[in-house]
Amino acid sequence: MSKEYIEMKKELGIEQEFLVYFENEKREIIEINGIYCFGYDEIAIECK
């Protein structure tokens, strides 16, 4: 887990792991500025 992820969890008061991604109307994960998703590294591998 990256330091940024751990700090974000603390700031938001989140105890569980999370992953954020965006989908288009076809439910396909879309890329935004070269990033497909962010959050827990173990899960994020699957959306790259």
N, C-alpha and C positions, 0 to 999 in steps of 0.2 A: 504494500500500500504506500502510495506517495504521501509526503508530508502535507501537500495541498489538500488531498482527499481527507486526511485525518482532521486537519484544521477546519475544513468545510463542514464535516460532520459535527464537530464541537460547536461551531458558530450557529448551525441550524438546529442544534439539540437533537440530532438523529442518532439513535443507538444501533439501528440495524444497517446492514450494507445496502447500497443502492446503486443504480445505474440510470443515467439519463440519456435518451436518444429521441430523435424526431423522425416521424414517418410522413410520407406523402399520401395522397388520397388512395394509392394502390397498396398501402400498408408496407411500403418498402422503406428501409432505413435510409435516410438521406445524409449526405455529407455537407457540413457547414465549415468553411475555412479549413478544409483538410482533416476535420475531425468527424467521426461517425457517432461516437458516444463518449461519455466520461462517467467516472464513478469507480466502483470497486474493480480493481485490476483483473481479478480472477474471472469475472463475468465479461468485462470489456473486451477481452480477447475474442470472444465470439461475434462481436458486431463490427469487426474491422474488415 
